[in-house]
Amino acid sequence: MSSEPTHRPSLQKLFLTGLLALLPIWLTWVVIKFVFVFLSSISRPIVEPLSQRIATAFPQVFGWFGAHWVQNTIGLIATLAAILLVGALSRRVIGQRFLGWFDALMQRIPLASIIYSSVRKLLDILQTKPGNTQRVVLIDFPHRDMKSIGLVTRVLQEEGTGRELAAVYVPTTPNPTSGYLEIVPVELLTPTDWTVEQAMSFIISGGAVAPRSMPFTRASDHVSAPAGAASGQD
């Protein structure tokens, strides 16, 4: 009785299979570690000397306060608490007054005023509902047969003709904080019904997190296609 030969996977296939299985876990850890270190470093100038004093003053009880991981944890908790506190105060009159005073202070600093006001306006635009133009669109980038996700930040007018032009921010994958700024005629935009959150999920995940369908061809292209085909037949 003959038995069929079993094909054992090669070491290369096993390595690639294991790498693909561990890659999501590793990327998740990298992102969490980055956020953890970043948030804990914000309050480190205050937390680190304070914890060292507590550990020195009470070595028998609070000596473990001097450990590096404890300081990072305390710094993370303190930063998160400060963010939540600012969020709660911003909903009250006293918090809005403080933010208004801080905005006025930042406007007086030469270089910081440009960066702060630009980022503030961008965040305000993305949080508000768009007007006649959809917020999340597709543009022909880097050429006509390829599309990129873009966020319309403003609609301008061309000098002389009055044609509407859209300022479109094109985030990059997987870091949406960097990208390109494109000036595109409004009629060349492909509108979508996506929200900003859906667009960010699509960009950060490299297209893995996305709706089942999406637009690709503009409505004007569908209208002009039969005319072009007819002229080609003539």
Backbone as CSV, one residue per row, in Angstrom:
resi,resn,N_x,N_y,N_z,CA_x,CA_y,CA_z,C_x,C_y,C_z
1,MET,0.852,-1.192,0.000,0.000,0.000,0.000,0.885,1.237,0.000
2,SER,0.778,1.996,-1.060,1.650,3.161,-1.191,0.990,4.370,-0.553
3,SER,1.784,5.134,0.089,1.288,6.365,0.723,1.783,7.568,-0.059
4,GLU,0.945,8.559,-0.157,1.317,9.754,-0.886,2.412,10.512,-0.145
5,PRO,3.397,11.000,-0.860,4.476,11.737,-0.194,3.978,13.059,0.379
6,THR,4.426,13.354,1.554,4.051,14.610,2.221,5.094,15.673,1.920
7,HIS,4.617,16.815,1.545,5.510,17.934,1.220,5.708,18.780,2.462
8,ARG,6.915,18.770,2.985,7.224,19.593,4.141,7.565,21.005,3.695
9,PRO,7.029,21.985,4.399,7.340,23.362,4.016,8.809,23.678,4.236
10,SER,9.375,24.446,3.362,10.774,24.833,3.489,10.960,25.827,4.617
11,LEU,12.208,26.020,5.011,12.499,26.966,6.090,12.108,28.387,5.693
12,GLN,12.237,28.704,4.408,11.864,30.038,3.957,10.366,30.288,4.108
13,LYS,9.542,29.281,3.748,8.095,29.421,3.886,7.697,29.505,5.353
14,LEU,8.352,28.684,6.187,8.052,28.740,7.624,8.418,30.106,8.200
15,PHE,9.553,30.643,7.750,9.974,31.950,8.247,8.992,33.037,7.836
16,LEU,8.579,33.022,6.560,7.632,34.026,6.080,6.282,33.896,6.772
17,THR,5.830,32.651,7.020,4.560,32.442,7.712,4.625,32.978,9.133
18,GLY,5.718,32.664,9.830,5.873,33.186,11.184,6.011,34.690,11.230
19,LEU,6.713,35.254,10.215,6.872,36.710,10.167,5.544,37.408,9.941
20,LEU,4.720,36.882,9.034,3.410,37.477,8.782,2.494,37.343,9.989
21,ALA,2.665,36.270,10.770,1.837,36.091,11.960,2.247,37.043,13.077
22,LEU,3.545,37.343,13.176,4.035,38.198,14.258,4.069,39.674,13.886
23,LEU,3.989,39.991,12.592,4.101,41.382,12.171,3.011,42.273,12.759
24,PRO,1.725,41.869,12.746,0.707,42.743,13.384,0.964,42.967,14.866
25,ILE,1.424,41.910,15.560,1.712,42.055,16.987,2.869,43.021,17.197
26,TRP,3.897,42.909,16.351,5.071,43.771,16.494,4.722,45.222,16.197
27,LEU,3.939,45.462,15.132,3.560,46.830,14.793,2.693,47.451,15.885
28,THR,1.790,46.633,16.456,0.967,47.129,17.563,1.834,47.520,18.754
29,TRP,2.828,46.700,19.045,3.728,46.990,20.159,4.543,48.257,19.889
30,VAL,4.998,48.438,18.650,5.786,49.623,18.313,4.957,50.888,18.501
31,VAL,3.705,50.858,18.041,2.842,52.034,18.174,2.541,52.326,19.640
32,ILE,2.191,51.268,20.404,1.889,51.467,21.825,3.120,51.964,22.579
33,LYS,4.274,51.407,22.255,5.503,51.843,22.921,5.809,53.289,22.603
34,PHE,5.597,53.689,21.332,5.848,55.081,20.946,4.923,56.024,21.707
35,VAL,3.643,55.671,21.771,2.689,56.519,22.486,3.017,56.559,23.976
36,PHE,3.392,55.399,24.544,3.715,55.324,25.969,4.923,56.200,26.294
37,VAL,5.992,56.074,25.509,7.206,56.852,25.765,6.948,58.338,25.534
38,PHE,6.176,58.657,24.483,5.908,60.066,24.174,5.100,60.736,25.276
39,LEU,4.033,60.063,25.725,3.185,60.671,26.758,3.912,60.761,28.097
40,SER,4.698,59.734,28.424,5.403,59.771,29.698,6.524,60.803,29.698
41,SER,7.115,61.083,28.523,8.203,62.061,28.458,7.711,63.485,28.638
42,ILE,6.413,63.735,28.387,5.893,65.099,28.522,5.969,65.581,29.970
43,SER,5.582,64.717,30.887,5.584,65.105,32.304,6.829,64.627,33.046
44,ARG,7.824,64.097,32.330,9.025,63.597,33.000,9.778,64.676,33.758
45,PRO,9.922,65.918,33.247,10.655,66.933,34.019,10.065,67.192,35.399
46,ILE,8.777,66.924,35.593,8.163,67.129,36.907,8.132,65.832,37.701
47,VAL,7.791,64.730,37.036,7.603,63.455,37.740,8.928,62.877,38.211
48,GLU,9.970,62.950,37.375,11.242,62.304,37.725,11.881,62.878,38.983
49,PRO,12.081,64.201,39.112,12.682,64.700,40.365,11.779,64.506,41.576
50,LEU,10.454,64.587,41.369,9.539,64.393,42.493,9.586,62.958,43.009
51,SER,9.612,61.984,42.097,9.674,60.582,42.521,11.016,60.260,43.164
52,GLN,12.084,60.886,42.684,13.391,60.663,43.301,13.437,61.202,44.733
53,ARG,12.808,62.348,44.955,12.757,62.888,46.319,11.961,61.994,47.245
54,ILE,10.837,61.464,46.736,10.022,60.571,47.561,10.792,59.288,47.886
55,ALA,11.497,58.745,46.885,12.267,57.523,47.117,13.417,57.756,48.081
56,THR,14.032,58.936,48.033,15.145,59.236,48.945,14.643,59.516,50.360
57,ALA,13.508,60.209,50.486,12.981,60.558,51.802,12.406,59.345,52.522
58,PHE,11.801,58.422,51.786,11.190,57.235,52.400,11.707,55.978,51.696
59,PRO,12.978,55.627,51.892,13.560,54.494,51.150,12.935,53.154,51.522
60,GLN,12.475,52.995,52.746,11.913,51.709,53.175,10.534,51.459,52.577
61,VAL,9.759,52.513,52.408,8.374,52.362,51.949,8.234,52.677,50.471
62,PHE,8.825,53.801,50.042,8.654,54.252,48.665,9.965,54.243,47.886
63,GLY,10.859,53.323,48.220,12.113,53.234,47.482,11.927,52.814,46.035
64,TRP,10.843,52.092,45.784,10.591,51.632,44.415,10.155,52.770,43.488
65,PHE,9.902,53.954,44.062,9.564,55.108,43.230,10.721,55.528,42.334
66,GLY,11.931,55.131,42.702,13.094,55.509,41.903,13.292,54.656,40.672
67,ALA,12.529,53.587,40.512,12.668,52.729,39.330,12.233,53.478,38.071
68,HIS,12.922,53.173,36.979,12.653,53.899,35.733,11.258,53.606,35.202
69,TRP,10.830,52.343,35.285,9.514,51.994,34.740,8.393,52.614,35.561
70,VAL,8.642,52.795,36.867,7.631,53.433,37.713,7.478,54.901,37.338
71,GLN,8.599,55.569,37.084,8.537,56.969,36.687,7.824,57.131,35.344
72,ASN,8.094,56.216,34.408,7.399,56.292,33.117,5.897,56.074,33.275
73,THR,5.530,55.127,34.138,4.108,54.855,34.355,3.412,56.047,34.997
74,ILE,4.065,56.629,35.997,3.484,57.809,36.645,3.387,58.961,35.659
75,GLY,4.417,59.136,34.832,4.387,60.195,33.830,3.275,59.995,32.823
76,LEU,3.041,58.743,32.412,1.959,58.454,31.476,0.601,58.769,32.093
77,ILE,0.407,58.331,33.343,-0.863,58.588,34.025,-1.080,60.087,34.232
78,ALA,-0.017,60.789,34.600,-0.133,62.231,34.815,-0.471,62.958,33.516
79,THR,0.143,62.538,32.403,-0.147,63.184,31.121,-1.573,62.917,30.675
80,LEU,-2.019,61.658,30.816,-3.397,61.329,30.452,-4.393,62.107,31.310
81,ALA,-4.090,62.233,32.610,-4.972,62.995,33.498,-5.013,64.467,33.096
82,ALA,-3.858,65.011,32.688,-3.822,66.414,32.262,-4.627,66.615,30.979
83,ILE,-4.546,65.660,30.042,-5.312,65.762,28.797,-6.811,65.714,29.085
84,LEU,-7.217,64.779,29.949,-8.634,64.695,30.313,-9.099,65.950,31.046
85,LEU,-8.235,66.514,31.876,-8.583,67.732,32.603,-8.777,68.903,31.639
86,VAL,-7.871,69.012,30.651,-8.014,70.081,29.656,-9.297,69.889,28.850
87,GLY,-9.600,68.628,28.496,-10.831,68.362,27.770,-12.069,68.736,28.560
88,ALA,-12.041,68.481,29.877,-13.179,68.838,30.714,-13.291,70.352,30.906
89,LEU,-12.148,71.026,31.078,-12.172,72.463,31.280,-12.559,73.216,30.012
90,SER,-12.200,72.640,28.837,-12.522,73.323,27.584,-14.022,73.403,27.336
91,ARG,-14.801,72.597,28.043,-16.259,72.650,27.919,-16.887,73.659,28.873
92,ARG,-16.074,74.271,29.711,-16.580,75.244,30.674,-16.072,76.639,30.322
93,VAL,-16.675,77.631,30.921,-16.341,79.013,30.607,-14.909,79.330,31.007
94,ILE,-14.499,78.866,32.179,-13.147,79.181,32.648,-12.096,78.534,31.755
95,GLY,-12.390,77.326,31.268,-11.457,76.665,30.369,-11.381,77.337,29.020
96,GLN,-12.518,77.808,28.501,-12.523,78.508,27.225,-11.785,79.842,27.317
97,ARG,-11.902,80.497,28.464,-11.162,81.741,28.653,-9.663,81.478,28.696
98,PHE,-9.272,80.399,29.364,-7.847,80.068,29.442,-7.297,79.714,28.058
99,LEU,-8.062,78.940,27.276,-7.616,78.599,25.933,-7.532,79.834,25.045
100,GLY,-8.485,80.762,25.227,-8.416,82.006,24.467,-7.191,82.828,24.824
101,TRP,-6.850,82.858,26.116,-5.637,83.565,26.552,-4.392,82.887,25.994
102,PHE,-4.385,81.559,25.970,-3.239,80.819,25.447,-3.098,81.034,23.941
103,ASP,-4.230,81.088,23.225,-4.179,81.370,21.788,-3.578,82.751,21.522
104,ALA,-3.999,83.732,22.319,-3.461,85.082,22.142,-1.965,85.123,22.441
105,LEU,-1.537,84.326,23.429,-0.108,84.279,23.754,0.690,83.642,22.622
106,MET,0.174,82.551,22.049,0.887,81.873,20.975,0.963,82.742,19.721
107,GLN,-0.022,83.594,19.500,-0.020,84.458,18.323,1.088,85.511,18.387
108,ARG,1.619,85.769,19.564,2.661,86.783,19.724,4.065,86.207,19.558
109,ILE,4.190,84.886,19.535,5.502,84.259,19.354,5.753,84.108,17.857
110,PRO,6.839,84.671,17.316,7.009,84.748,15.860,6.872,83.418,15.120
111,LEU,7.717,82.443,15.406,7.689,81.189,14.659,6.568,80.275,15.121
112,ALA,6.351,80.217,16.422,5.315,79.328,16.951,3.920,79.744,16.508
113,SER,3.705,81.045,16.265,2.375,81.503,15.876,1.962,80.925,14.526
114,ILE,2.910,80.800,13.590,2.589,80.251,12.268,2.219,78.783,12.377
115,ILE,3.025,78.017,13.108,2.774,76.582,13.237,1.490,76.326,14.019
116,TYR,1.327,77.041,15.135,0.170,76.812,15.993,-1.132,77.175,15.289
117,SER,-1.161,78.343,14.636,-2.390,78.762,13.970,-2.724,77.864,12.784
118,SER,-1.712,77.394,12.064,-1.955,76.518,10.915,-2.526,75.180,11.356
119,VAL,-1.927,74.595,12.377,-2.429,73.306,12.881,-3.812,73.461,13.477
120,ARG,-4.037,74.557,14.177,-5.347,74.793,14.794,-6.437,74.935,13.728
121,LYS,-6.157,75.663,12.663,-7.132,75.822,11.595,-7.406,74.502,10.884
122,LEU,-6.347,73.710,10.679,-6.532,72.416,10.019,-7.410,71.499,10.844
123,LEU,-7.177,71.440,12.149,-7.989,70.590,13.019,-9.429,71.083,13.085
124,ASP,-9.615,72.401,13.118,-10.975,72.945,13.131,-11.714,72.610,11.838
125,ILE,-11.010,72.657,10.716,-11.636,72.348,9.435,-12.044,70.885,9.375
126,LEU,-11.161,69.988,9.821,-11.457,68.559,9.753,-12.577,68.148,10.702
127,GLN,-12.807,68.931,11.752,-13.856,68.603,12.712,-15.214,69.164,12.314
128,THR,-15.248,70.073,11.350,-16.517,70.655,10.928,-17.011,69.959,9.667
129,LYS,-18.304,70.073,9.422,-18.885,69.461,8.233,-18.574,70.324,7.016
130,PRO,-18.234,69.675,5.889,-17.914,70.448,4.687,-19.151,71.080,4.078
131,GLY,-18.934,72.014,3.149,-20.050,72.671,2.478,-20.440,71.935,1.222
132,ASN,-20.291,72.599,0.080,-20.680,71.978,-1.182,-19.719,70.877,-1.609
133,THR,-18.448,70.947,-1.189,-17.440,69.974,-1.583,-17.274,68.925,-0.480
134,GLN,-17.182,67.671,-0.878,-16.980,66.602,0.094,-15.616,66.754,0.759
135,ARG,-15.547,66.353,2.034,-14.278,66.467,2.757,-13.269,65.426,2.270
136,VAL,-13.692,64.170,2.165,-12.807,63.087,1.723,-13.062,62.851,0.241
137,VAL,-12.022,62.977,-0.558,-12.155,62.831,-2.003,-11.022,61.954,-2.523
138,LEU,-11.123,61.609,-3.797,-10.049,60.947,-4.523,-9.528,61.903,-5.578
139,ILE,-8.209,61.925,-5.751,-7.610,62.758,-6.787,-6.730,61.891,-7.672
140,ASP,-6.504,62.349,-8.898,-5.616,61.646,-9.830,-4.176,61.910,-9.415
141,PHE,-3.610,60.996,-8.660,-2.253,61.182,-8.147,-1.612,59.816,-7.927
142,PRO,-0.428,59.545,-8.434,0.460,60.474,-9.155,0.134,60.671,-10.637
143,HIS,-0.787,59.886,-11.221,-1.237,60.171,-12.582,-2.704,59.773,-12.693
144,ARG,-3.291,59.936,-13.890,-4.734,59.838,-14.048,-5.273,58.451,-13.742
145,ASP,-4.505,57.399,-14.030,-4.985,56.031,-13.835,-4.797,55.534,-12.405
146,MET,-4.350,56.382,-11.499,-4.168,56.022,-10.094,-4.831,57.074,-9.221
147,LYS,-5.397,56.637,-8.114,-6.104,57.543,-7.206,-5.424,57.560,-5.839
148,SER,-5.554,58.681,-5.176,-5.069,58.839,-3.807,-6.160,59.468,-2.961
149,ILE,-6.196,59.061,-1.696,-7.143,59.642,-0.746,-6.682,61.046,-0.372
150,GLY,-7.581,62.000,-0.446,-7.246,63.367,-0.092,-8.305,63.993,0.791
151,LEU,-7.905,64.979,1.564,-8.799,65.725,2.449,-8.852,67.168,1.969
152,VAL,-10.037,67.610,1.585,-10.205,68.984,1.119,-10.170,69.919,2.320
153,THR,-9.215,70.821,2.328,-9.081,71.764,3.434,-9.651,73.136,3.110
154,ARG,-9.703,73.476,1.807,-10.228,74.786,1.435,-10.532,74.808,-0.052
155,VAL,-11.484,75.647,-0.441,-11.829,75.849,-1.852,-11.480,77.278,-2.223
156,LEU,-10.659,77.431,-3.267,-10.205,78.737,-3.730,-10.796,79.016,-5.107
157,GLN,-10.489,80.192,-5.646,-10.904,80.556,-6.995,-9.696,80.955,-7.818
158,GLU,-9.680,80.506,-9.052,-8.586,80.836,-9.951,-8.715,82.273,-10.433
159,GLU,-7.598,82.970,-10.464,-7.604,84.357,-10.911,-7.954,84.429,-12.400
160,GLY,-8.827,85.343,-12.728,-9.191,85.555,-14.117,-10.398,84.755,-14.557
161,THR,-10.401,83.452,-14.289,-11.501,82.591,-14.743,-12.555,82.375,-13.670
162,GLY,-12.167,82.464,-12.399,-13.112,82.209,-11.324,-13.393,80.734,-11.096
163,ARG,-12.637,79.848,-11.747,-12.837,78.414,-11.569,-12.476,78.001,-10.154
164,GLU,-13.252,77.097,-9.582,-13.020,76.661,-8.209,-11.863,75.668,-8.154
165,LEU,-10.953,75.934,-7.249,-9.792,75.079,-7.010,-9.830,74.608,-5.566
166,ALA,-9.511,73.354,-5.345,-9.541,72.773,-3.999,-8.116,72.537,-3.516
167,ALA,-7.845,72.960,-2.288,-6.593,72.611,-1.630,-6.794,71.255,-0.963
168,VAL,-6.079,70.245,-1.431,-6.278,68.867,-0.989,-5.006,68.376,-0.315
169,TYR,-5.155,67.923,0.926,-4.032,67.325,1.652,-4.065,65.824,1.443
170,VAL,-2.967,65.261,0.948,-2.862,63.831,0.660,-1.952,63.189,1.695
171,PRO,-2.500,62.516,2.709,-1.655,61.875,3.728,-0.932,60.665,3.147
172,THR,0.187,60.317,3.772,0.958,59.151,3.360,0.702,57.990,4.309
173,THR,1.006,56.793,3.839,0.823,55.561,4.614,2.176,55.112,5.158
174,PRO,2.277,54.657,6.421,1.213,54.567,7.435,1.155,55.776,8.356
175,ASN,1.978,56.793,8.076,2.028,57.981,8.930,1.259,59.107,8.264
176,PRO,0.025,59.361,8.674,-0.785,60.395,8.003,-0.389,61.817,8.352
177,THR,0.555,61.995,9.297,0.964,63.353,9.644,1.882,63.964,8.594
178,SER,2.418,63.138,7.696,3.203,63.654,6.579,2.453,63.380,5.285
179,GLY,2.657,64.223,4.291,1.936,64.032,3.045,2.226,65.140,2.059
180,TYR,1.300,65.322,1.119,1.454,66.292,0.049,0.256,67.246,0.042
181,LEU,0.503,68.452,-0.417,-0.569,69.426,-0.601,-0.725,69.662,-2.093
182,GLU,-1.893,69.342,-2.624,-2.154,69.459,-4.048,-3.265,70.487,-4.292
183,ILE,-3.117,71.270,-5.351,-4.158,72.199,-5.798,-4.843,71.554,-6.996
184,VAL,-6.112,71.199,-6.848,-6.829,70.416,-7.857,-8.115,71.153,-8.218
185,PRO,-8.445,71.267,-9.502,-9.754,71.811,-9.876,-10.879,70.970,-9.294
186,VAL,-11.925,71.628,-8.826,-13.010,70.916,-8.144,-13.660,69.888,-9.060
187,GLU,-13.754,70.198,-10.355,-14.409,69.252,-11.260,-13.592,67.983,-11.478
188,LEU,-12.312,67.989,-11.065,-11.476,66.799,-11.209,-11.440,65.954,-9.940
189,LEU,-12.171,66.364,-8.920,-12.246,65.581,-7.689,-13.264,64.458,-7.847
190,THR,-12.946,63.320,-7.266,-13.898,62.208,-7.200,-14.477,62.178,-5.791
191,PRO,-15.724,62.578,-5.593,-16.279,62.644,-4.232,-16.528,61.267,-3.653
192,THR,-16.461,61.164,-2.343,-16.772,59.937,-1.614,-17.736,60.275,-0.481
193,ASP,-18.321,59.234,0.091,-19.170,59.413,1.262,-18.458,58.960,2.530
194,TRP,-17.134,58.885,2.472,-16.349,58.470,3.624,-16.258,59.600,4.647
195,THR,-16.130,59.210,5.902,-15.819,60.165,6.952,-14.299,60.288,7.083
196,VAL,-13.855,61.297,7.820,-12.422,61.475,8.040,-11.853,60.279,8.799
197,GLU,-12.620,59.732,9.745,-12.157,58.568,10.497,-11.970,57.357,9.589
198,GLN,-12.893,57.139,8.662,-12.754,56.022,7.726,-11.535,56.218,6.824
199,ALA,-11.313,57.445,6.386,-10.153,57.714,5.537,-8.853,57.477,6.296
200,MET,-8.794,57.899,7.557,-7.590,57.690,8.352,-7.339,56.201,8.597
201,SER,-8.383,55.447,8.866,-8.234,53.992,9.057,-7.732,53.333,7.786
202,PHE,-8.235,53.776,6.639,-7.810,53.234,5.361,-6.334,53.530,5.104
203,ILE,-5.895,54.739,5.431,-4.515,55.148,5.169,-3.550,54.458,6.125
204,ILE,-3.874,54.466,7.425,-2.963,53.892,8.414,-2.807,52.387,8.221
205,SER,-3.891,51.705,7.868,-3.843,50.248,7.696,-3.329,49.834,6.333
206,GLY,-2.979,50.784,5.484,-2.504,50.438,4.159,-3.581,49.855,3.268
207,GLY,-4.831,50.232,3.500,-5.947,49.751,2.700,-6.607,48.504,3.240
208,ALA,-6.088,47.947,4.353,-6.680,46.722,4.906,-8.040,46.993,5.539
209,VAL,-8.209,48.170,6.152,-9.477,48.546,6.764,-10.167,49.527,5.824
210,ALA,-11.210,49.046,5.150,-11.882,49.875,4.151,-13.281,49.342,3.913
211,PRO,-14.193,50.207,3.447,-15.517,49.714,3.038,-15.401,48.739,1.878
212,ARG,-16.472,48.008,1.611,-16.453,46.986,0.573,-16.389,47.592,-0.824
213,SER,-16.848,48.820,-0.992,-16.829,49.458,-2.297,-16.417,50.909,-2.142
214,MET,-15.921,51.484,-3.231,-15.498,52.872,-3.233,-15.604,53.411,-4.658
215,PRO,-15.814,54.700,-4.827,-15.851,55.273,-6.180,-14.441,55.349,-6.750
216,PHE,-14.345,55.320,-8.056,-13.044,55.462,-8.698,-13.112,56.409,-9.895
217,THR,-14.182,56.299,-10.692,-14.339,57.135,-11.871,-15.315,58.254,-11.577
218,ARG,-14.987,59.450,-12.016,-15.866,60.585,-11.808,-17.116,60.472,-12.673
219,ALA,-18.203,61.107,-12.217,-19.450,61.069,-12.984,-19.285,61.740,-14.337
220,SER,-18.461,62.781,-14.406,-18.245,63.461,-15.676,-17.556,62.559,-16.687
221,ASP,-16.711,61.628,-16.210,-16.058,60.699,-17.116,-17.056,59.732,-17.719
222,HIS,-18.052,59.307,-16.913,-19.080,58.414,-17.435,-19.898,59.116,-18.519
223,VAL,-20.143,60.409,-18.340,-20.954,61.141,-19.304,-20.199,61.360,-20.608
224,SER,-18.894,61.657,-20.475,-18.113,61.966,-21.669,-17.639,60.733,-22.404
225,ALA,-17.703,59.544,-21.775,-17.194,58.331,-22.405,-17.948,57.973,-23.670
226,PRO,-19.305,57.974,-23.699,-19.993,57.621,-24.938,-19.676,58.558,-26.086
227,ALA,-19.530,59.871,-25.792,-19.228,60.817,-26.851,-17.867,60.529,-27.474
228,GLY,-16.888,60.182,-26.600,-15.560,59.863,-27.107,-15.571,58.595,-27.924
229,ALA,-16.377,57.617,-27.485,-16.452,56.369,-28.224,-17.092,56.568,-29.575
230,ALA,-18.133,57.451,-29.603,-18.804,57.710,-30.868,-17.893,58.412,-31.841
231,SER,-17.109,59.377,-31.368,-16.193,60.068,-32.261,-15.098,59.174,-32.753
232,GLY,-14.733,58.151,-31.948,-13.715,57.209,-32.381,-14.237,56.330,-33.497
233,GLN,-15.542,56.017,-33.477,-16.106,55.184,-34.520,-16.206,55.932,-35.831
234,ASP,-16.412,57.253,-35.745,-16.471,58.036,-36.978,-15.095,58.110,-37.642
